[in-house]
Each structure stands twice: as structure tokens, then as C-alpha cells.
Amino acid sequence: MSSALQASAPASASPLLRPLTFVQPGRIEYGAGKARRLADLVPGWAERRVLVVADAFNAGRADLLGLPPQHQIFSQVRPEPDLPNLDLLIDQARGFAPDVILGFGGGSAMDLAKLAAVLCRSAQDFRDIVGVDKAEPRTCLLVSIPTTAGTGSEVGARALVMDPASKAKLAADSHHMVADIAIVDPEMTTSLPPAVTAATGIDALAHCVEAFTSRRAHPLVDIYAREGIGLVGRYLARAVADGSDVEARAGLAMAALYGGFCLGPVNTTAGHALSYPLGTRFQVPHGLANAVIFPHTLAFNAPVRAEKSQVVSELLGFKGQDLRAESYDYCTALGLEMQMSKMGVAAHDLQSMAEEAHAIRRLLDHNPRDMSVTDIVEIYRAAL
Ligand SMILES: [Fe+2]
């Protein structure tokens, strides 16, 4: 949703008194096999000019979407898309002038597709739309098909692109960037290897937990957050153990969708802010970066969110003794690497990483407990 439309009541007021705007895609198609049925789901599909936005792997299997004759595939989406990556896409989109833009992949592909959709026929460029509700209305259809179960970008209004000069992630947020049709097809995720399944599953979990415990938490969104956490608790370990477990894949696809619902109206907090420098500086995949931080921010926030932290603990099947240790063990049992030193981070990096994370006020201002640069260094040290 558009952050500009968000609650303005003080966060200390009863959550029920906080106004909220909740923008969702015009249509959500959920179910195995849906992605192969685009011709039935997108009006006038056969005559459309379709630009598929994907990474190399998903570009290689875009045939399964039954693309119409007039299509192009942008196959160069990078894991942490940056401004040059976006420029390449916008050049192709402006040259081709599609009337459907289809994001097919993880969060990076779907985010770039959103930007191409608002920029491809516009005089604006990305810098003009960084912030909230700066983008002009789009004239092409936007379709999102996630191929991982994590980001929830398929239902979101936000896109992140890294500025290589500052290493900062720039966020554009506009209701014009919400997809017309989001197609959540768990079949698209069955080929994900266990490590990616685990990392992206923790990303979905982090979206739900951070929104659930945020200063901006809202009862209308808590429903999705709570359900999403429960789905991860029930199905993530199963999907990691057996990628062909279709019920587990469906549970995770739904958890990611619920996590996406949490992102728009409430959004993430410290967990994501602290994970960003790992992605931008050390190219740690987003989900894994979230995982390595997750136990520490969860434990840091627990004293000021005792009741909700207890709910998280129960939904994840913990015994309720030590939130940090149990969530750490939960992640390691999924096969996730939980030490930043194994990702190229050294002790002398921590101070500047902490300063960078601390400056991400759009997230940290909503963390339930104030977090100083020193607090962040301590968390990083614990995760090193
Ligand atoms: Fe995320």
C-alpha cells in the first residue's frame, strides 16, 4: 500500500484507533497450475505485447507461461538489483513499449517489473519516484508471479534498488506499482533447492514477525502476520526436507503472501534494517541475511513485546525458554549458515555496518525498542 495514506495517529494509542489503508492487487490467483494458465487469466492475452522481467534461470523457463507471439524477455535481473541493472531494463521496456509487464521470479524481478511498469511510458526516471506516491499512473498491465516463497513482493507497492555509489537501497512506493494480477502458484517453487527454500522462508517469517511486533502493528494486519508465522512454523522444515511436498510448498507460498500483506501497511523494522548491509556490502542473499540477524533482533525486542514474542515462540513450536537460542537453533536446523564471519564479514566492518543500518530510519523508527549504534554493533558481534 501507499505509505502516504498510512495511519497518522500516535503509535501509543490503541491499535484499534489507528486508521489504515490496505491496498491489494486487483486480483489474486492462488493455486497450483495457475501460472501455466495465463492465457485464461489475462484479458486479451494472445494479442498482448508482453515483457517478462526475470533472472537468467526463470527466463529459461518462461516458455511455461504460454507467452503470446509479441513478447520480449529481460533476463538480466540481478540478486541485488542496482541502478545500472534497472537502467538496462528501462531501456528495453521503452524500446519495446509493452502493454503487459510480467514480473517472474523472486523479489528482485517483481520489484524491477513494478518500476518498469510505471516508467516505461513516462518522462519520469527512477530518481523522480523514490519516496512515496511520486510515480505517475501507469498505462500497462502489471502481473506478478513469484517463483520463491519469501518476498511477498507480488502484492506490494514498493520496489528497492541499490545505488552503487552509496550502497544504500532506495525505495519507491506507489499504489500505481501494485500489480493488477498476482498469481501465486506453489508449483513454481518446487524446484527451489533446500538452502533457498530455508532462506526465503525466513524472509517471509521476518516480514510477519517484524510487522507483528512493530510500533505500527495493526489488528487488521496482525491476522495475516500471525497466520503467516504459523504457516512457516508448520511447513518450512517440511519443504526444506522434501521440496516435492506440495502441501508444504502451498503453505509457504501462502505464508509469503501473508508476509506481503504485512509489508505494505506496516512494514519491517530492525531485522531488515540490520540485514541490508549484508546484502549491499557482502552480497549475502536477502533471506540468508535476514536469518542471521533474526534471532538477535527477536530477542532484543522481546522485553518490550512480551506477549507477542510469546505468540511467535508458540507458533514456531519453541519451548519458550530462550527465544534467542531457540530461534537460532531453529534456523541452524534448517541448514542455514548463522555466522556472518562465514559470509566475509570481519570484526572491523561492524561499526560502519551499524552506522549504515542505524541510518535506515524508515524501518528503525518503527522498531518497538529504540536501537542505538552501539546496540547494533553488539547484535552484529553476537551474529559474527
Ligand atoms: Fe524481506
Residues whose N, C-alpha, C, O or C-beta is under 5 A from the ligand:
A	BS01	LIG	D203
